[in-house]
Amino acid sequence: MSKSNNFFHNLIKPFKFGSTREGNSEDDIQNIATQEQRTFSYETLVAATNNFHVHNKLGQGGFGPVYKGKLNDGREIAVKKLSRGSNQGKTQFVAEAKLLTRVQHRNVVNLYGYCIHGREKLLVYEYVPLESLDKFLFRSNKKQELDWKRRFDIINGVARGLLYLHEDSHICIIHRDIKAANILLDEKWVPKIADFGLARLFPEDETHVNTRVAGTHGYMAPEYLMHGHLSVKADVYSYGVLVLELISGHRNSSSDSAFNGDNLLNWAYKLYKKGKWLEMVDPTVASSVATTEQVEVCIRVSLLCTQGDPQLRPTMGRVALMLSKKPPSHMEEPTRPGMPGSRYRRALPRSHTPFTTDDENSSASHIDSSNCDTITTATTTTNSTSSATRTASATAQVDSRGKRPMFP
């Protein structure tokens, strides 16, 4: 076996659809990092971050704290440091390290390497200087910096990033948590998809896989939320929600007074059907819209992506085409957005505990029942109905602040 083939085999091996022990996973990561010359010494990262000084701290996530640093070669880096005792973080560390090893795209955050030093586990990324998209989009004092051109460029950039992950990377990757908080912006406002801790590889020749539900309320496709049916169309759905947020400037929350007691998807769909789609546009950027045709295309794309039936949603390739400078002359008419209460609703068995949500902040609530790294391959479309009854169910814990819950 050639060196390159051996590397690819080692990379994919941990993702065969069965469980692996954490120790072996860490060894796999270390082997991959060594072969690709992606290892960093702990001392190097200590020096780069000024011993992980609080002034260098960029934020805190389910994985642990993130610090800014600078290497001796001048590269600025962001270092994710696993919190000790974080079972969830360990799972995300392994997933993110393996998935991003061979991912290289302008619209996907670049992983420079790793460091495993005793009990310390760290991921080293390129530093993306601007804040995450949500810090601009949902803050009244910053959203004016996102004029329509920048928003449209972000819509396009995220679409290209997802197209790469779904169709052009070494193997299909489903992100599972596309939302504004996971889109980073560089100094030129180029969007970069980040946070692959929940991502999954998608096997060839399958219509979907059945897996435990993990993601953020308001962004999860109904077939995934209700049944655990995961496919690339789940990412497409999340992308559609994100596009509507960029257009409207509103967070996908049922508590938003602008929706008159409705939610973002239904509110947008009703305005579209009434021919009042321009009322969706964030007043902050209305004056910067050069052509209303461009806005209409984005609205229709978002509604097509959030349809209840995953078969009706376009692929990301189709989305990229519709957003291109020469969109197709014919675009499908979107159907009603997928919502809990659609045909995907199912009655949970009494022995199972239903998902709980925080009604006051449901869009920010984060479900993560993916503490197990096992993916069970589902049957093809002809058996999808019967396989739905066998979908794994788990009790989901939700943090009203939108953070991923910590599991014991």
C-alpha positions in Angstrom: 0.0 0.0 0.0 1.4 3.4 -1.0 2.1 6.1 1.6 -0.7 8.3 0.3 -3.2 5.4 0.2 -2.1 4.3 3.6 -2.7 7.8 5.0 -6.2 7.9 3.4 -7.0 4.5 4.9 -5.9 5.6 8.3 -8.0 8.8 8.0 -11.2 7.0 7.0 -10.8 3.9 9.2 -12.1 5.5 12.4 -15.3 6.5 10.6 -16.4 3.1 9.8 -19.8 2.8 11.2 -19.1 1.3 14.6 -17.7 2.5 17.9 -14.0 3.1 18.6 -12.3 3.6 21.9 -11.2 7.1 22.7 -7.6 6.0 23.3 -7.3 4.5 19.8 -8.9 7.6 18.3 -6.3 9.8 19.9 -3.6 7.6 18.6 -5.1 7.8 15.2 -5.1 11.6 15.4 -1.5 11.7 16.5 -0.4 9.4 13.7 -2.3 11.5 11.1 -0.8 14.7 12.5 2.7 13.2 12.4 2.4 12.0 8.8 1.0 15.4 7.7 3.5 17.3 9.7 0.7 19.0 11.6 1.9 18.5 15.1 2.7 21.4 17.4 4.6 21.1 20.6 2.9 22.2 23.8 5.7 24.6 24.5 5.2 26.3 21.1 1.5 27.0 21.9 2.2 28.2 25.4 4.7 30.7 23.9 2.3 31.7 21.1 -0.6 32.4 23.5 1.5 34.0 26.3 0.8 30.9 28.5 -2.9 31.0 27.5 -3.3 34.4 29.1 -6.8 35.7 29.8 -6.2 38.7 27.6 -5.7 36.3 24.7 -9.0 34.5 25.3 -11.3 34.8 22.3 -14.3 32.9 23.7 -15.6 29.7 25.3 -17.5 26.9 23.7 -18.7 23.4 24.5 -15.2 22.2 23.6 -13.5 24.6 26.0 -11.7 28.0 25.8 -10.3 29.4 22.6 -7.1 31.6 22.6 -5.5 33.9 20.1 -1.8 33.3 19.4 1.1 34.1 17.1 3.6 31.6 15.9 7.3 32.4 15.3 6.7 32.3 11.5 4.2 35.2 11.9 1.0 33.2 11.4 -1.8 34.2 13.7 -3.6 31.3 15.2 -6.7 30.4 17.3 -6.1 27.6 19.7 -9.0 25.5 21.0 -8.1 24.0 24.4 -10.1 21.0 25.6 -11.5 21.5 29.1 -10.4 18.7 31.3 -13.3 16.4 32.3 -15.4 17.5 29.3 -16.8 14.2 27.9 -18.6 16.2 25.1 -15.4 18.1 24.3 -13.4 14.8 23.9 -15.9 13.6 21.3 -15.8 16.9 19.5 -12.0 17.0 19.6 -11.8 13.6 17.9 -14.5 14.4 15.3 -13.2 17.8 14.4 -9.5 16.8 14.2 -10.2 13.8 11.9 -12.8 15.6 9.7 -10.7 18.7 9.0 -7.4 16.9 8.2 -7.9 17.0 4.5 -10.4 19.8 4.2 -9.0 22.9 2.3 -11.4 25.5 1.0 -11.7 29.3 1.0 -15.0 29.1 2.9 -14.1 26.5 5.5 -11.9 27.4 8.5 -8.3 26.0 8.0 -7.0 23.5 10.6 -3.2 24.0 11.0 -2.7 21.1 13.4 -3.0 19.5 16.8 -1.3 19.0 20.1 -1.7 16.2 22.5 0.4 16.7 25.6 -0.4 14.4 28.5 -4.0 15.3 29.4 -3.9 18.5 27.3 -5.5 18.3 23.9 -5.5 21.3 21.6 -6.6 22.1 18.0 -4.7 24.9 16.1 -6.7 26.9 13.5 -6.0 29.9 11.4 -7.1 33.0 13.2 -10.1 34.7 11.6 -10.0 38.3 12.8 -13.6 39.4 12.6 -16.2 38.0 15.0 -18.7 35.3 14.1 -21.6 36.3 11.9 -24.1 36.4 14.7 -22.2 39.1 16.6 -22.8 41.4 13.7 -26.2 40.2 12.4 -28.1 40.3 15.7 -26.5 43.4 17.4 -28.2 46.7 16.6 -24.9 48.6 17.0 -23.1 46.4 14.5 -25.6 45.1 11.9 -25.2 48.3 9.8 -21.7 47.0 9.0 -23.4 44.2 7.1 -24.8 46.0 4.1 -26.6 44.0 1.4 -23.5 43.3 -0.7 -21.7 41.8 2.3 -24.8 39.7 3.2 -25.2 38.5 -0.4 -21.4 37.6 -0.5 -21.8 35.7 2.8 -24.9 33.8 1.4 -22.8 32.9 -1.6 -19.7 32.0 0.3 -21.5 29.7 2.8 -23.2 28.0 -0.2 -19.8 27.3 -1.8 -18.4 26.0 1.4 -21.3 23.6 1.9 -21.1 22.5 -1.8 -17.4 21.6 -1.2 -18.2 19.7 2.0 -21.1 17.8 0.3 -19.7 17.1 -3.1 -16.1 18.1 -3.6 -14.2 17.1 -0.5 -12.5 13.7 -0.2 -15.7 12.3 1.2 -19.1 13.8 1.9 -19.2 15.7 5.2 -22.5 16.8 6.8 -21.9 19.7 9.2 -25.1 19.3 11.3 -24.8 22.7 13.0 -24.9 25.5 10.3 -25.9 28.7 12.0 -24.7 32.3 12.2 -22.6 31.6 15.3 -20.6 29.0 13.4 -19.8 31.3 10.4 -16.6 33.2 11.0 -15.7 36.4 9.0 -12.1 37.2 7.9 -10.7 40.7 7.4 -12.3 40.8 3.9 -15.6 39.6 5.2 -15.2 36.2 3.6 -17.3 33.7 5.5 -15.7 30.5 6.8 -17.7 27.6 8.1 -16.4 26.6 11.5 -17.1 24.2 14.5 -17.1 20.7 13.1 -17.5 19.0 16.5 -20.9 17.6 15.4 -20.1 16.9 11.8 -20.5 13.4 10.3 -19.2 11.6 7.3 -21.9 10.4 4.9 -21.5 6.9 3.4 -21.7 6.4 -0.4 -24.7 4.9 -2.0 -27.1 5.7 0.9 -30.1 8.0 0.9 -29.6 8.9 4.6 -28.2 7.6 7.9 -29.9 7.2 11.2 -28.1 8.9 14.0 -28.8 10.5 17.4 -30.0 14.1 17.1 -27.5 16.9 17.7 -27.8 20.5 16.7 -29.5 23.8 17.5 -33.2 24.3 17.7 -34.7 26.3 14.9 -32.0 25.1 12.4 -32.7 21.3 12.4 -34.7 19.8 9.5 -38.0 18.2 10.6 -37.1 14.7 9.4 -33.8 14.9 11.3 -35.3 16.4 14.5 -38.3 13.9 14.6 -36.6 10.7 13.2 -32.9 11.2 13.3 -32.8 10.9 9.5 -29.6 12.6 8.5 -28.6 13.5 4.9 -27.1 16.5 3.2 -30.6 17.9 3.0 -30.4 18.6 6.7 -27.5 21.0 6.1 -29.5 22.5 3.2 -32.4 23.2 5.6 -30.1 24.9 8.1 -28.6 27.0 5.3 -32.1 28.2 4.3 -32.8 29.3 7.8 -29.5 31.2 7.9 -30.2 32.9 4.6 -33.6 34.1 5.9 -31.8 35.5 9.0 -29.4 37.4 6.8 -32.2 38.8 4.7 -34.4 39.8 7.6 -31.9 40.6 10.3 -34.1 38.6 12.7 -33.0 35.6 14.7 -35.1 32.5 14.0 -37.1 32.7 17.2 -40.8 32.3 17.8 -40.6 35.0 20.5 -39.7 37.8 18.0 -42.5 40.4 18.1 -41.9 41.2 14.4 -43.5 37.8 13.5 -46.8 38.5 15.2 -46.7 35.3 17.3 -45.4 33.3 14.3 -41.9 32.2 13.6 -39.4 33.3 10.9 -40.1 30.6 8.4 -43.9 30.9 8.5 -43.7 34.7 8.6 -41.4 34.8 5.5 -43.5 32.2 3.6 -46.8 34.1 4.2 -45.2 37.4 3.0 -43.8 35.7 0.0 -47.2 34.1 -0.9 -48.9 37.5 -0.5 -46.3 39.1 -2.9 -45.0 41.3 0.0 -41.5 39.7 0.1 -39.8 43.1 0.2 -41.2 43.5 3.7 -38.8 40.8 4.8 -35.7 42.8 4.1 -33.8 44.2 7.1 -34.5 48.0 7.1 -30.9 48.5 8.0 -29.8 47.4 4.6 -32.8 48.4 2.5 -31.0 51.4 1.1 -28.0 49.4 0.0 -30.0 46.9 -2.1 -28.9 47.6 -5.7 -31.4 45.2 -7.4 -34.6 43.8 -5.9 -34.2 40.8 -8.2 -31.2 39.6 -6.3 -33.1 39.8 -3.0 -36.1 37.9 -4.5 -33.7 35.1 -5.7 -32.3 34.8 -2.2 -35.7 34.7 -0.6 -36.9 32.0 -3.0 -33.7 30.0 -2.5 -34.2 30.2 1.3 -37.8 29.0 1.1 -36.9 26.2 -1.3 -34.2 25.0 1.2 -36.5 25.0 4.1 -39.3 22.9 2.6 -40.8 20.2 4.7 -40.1 17.4 2.3 -36.3 16.9 2.0 -36.7 15.5 -1.5 -38.0 18.9 -2.6 -35.0 20.8 -1.3 -32.3 21.6 -3.8 -28.8 20.3 -3.5 -26.1 22.8 -2.7 -25.0 22.6 -6.3 -28.4 23.7 -7.4 -28.4 26.5 -4.8 -25.0 27.8 -6.1 -26.4 27.8 -9.6 -29.5 29.7 -8.6 -27.4 32.3 -6.8 -25.0 32.7 -9.7 -24.9 35.8 -11.9 -26.9 34.0 -14.5 -29.6 32.2 -12.5 -31.8 29.7 -14.3 -34.8 31.1 -16.0 -37.1 28.8 -14.1 -37.1 28.4 -10.3 -39.4 26.0 -8.6 -42.2 27.4 -6.5 -41.5 26.7 -2.8 -43.9 24.8 -0.7 -44.7 25.4 3.0 -41.6 25.3 5.2 -41.0 22.3 7.3 -42.1 22.7 10.9 -42.7 20.5 13.9 -46.3 19.5 13.2 -45.7 18.6 9.6 -46.0 15.1 8.3 -42.8 14.2 10.0 -44.3 14.5 13.5 -44.4 11.2 15.3 -45.7 10.0 18.6 -42.9 9.1 21.0 -43.2 5.7 22.8 -44.0 6.1 26.4 -40.7 4.6 27.4 -38.8 7.5 25.7 -38.4 11.0 27.0 -39.3 13.7 24.4 -36.9 16.5 23.6 -37.3 19.5 25.9 -37.1 23.1 24.9 -36.9 26.5 26.4 -39.9 28.3 25.0 -38.4 31.7 25.7 -35.3 31.1 23.7 -36.0 28.0 21.6 -33.9 29.1 18.6 -30.8 29.3 20.7 -31.4 26.0 22.5 -28.9 23.4 21.6 -29.7 19.7 21.5 -26.8 17.3 21.7 -27.4 13.6 22.1 -24.4 12.6 20.0 -22.2 11.6 22.9 -21.9 8.3 21.2 -19.8 8.4 18.0 -21.6 5.5 16.4 -23.6 5.9 13.1 -25.9 3.2 12.0 -26.3 2.8 8.3 -29.9 3.1 7.3 -31.6 1.2 4.5 -32.2 2.8 1.1 -35.3 4.8 0.2 -37.4 1.6 -0.4 -37.0 0.7 3.3 -37.0 4.2 4.7 -40.5 4.0 6.2 -39.8 0.9 8.2 -36.4 2.1 9.3 -38.0 5.2 10.8 -39.6 3.1 13.5 -36.1 1.8 14.5 -34.5 5.2 14.8 -32.5 5.7 17.9 -34.0 8.0 20.5 -32.3 9.8 23.3 -33.0 12.2 26.1 -31.8 15.6 25.0 -30.6 18.3 27.4 -31.0 21.9 26.3 -29.2 24.9 27.6 -31.3 28.1 27.2 -28.2 30.1 26.5 -27.5 28.2 23.4 -24.5 26.4 24.7 -24.0 22.7 24.1 -25.0 20.8 27.2 -22.3 18.9 29.2 -22.9 15.2 29.7 -21.7 13.3 32.8 
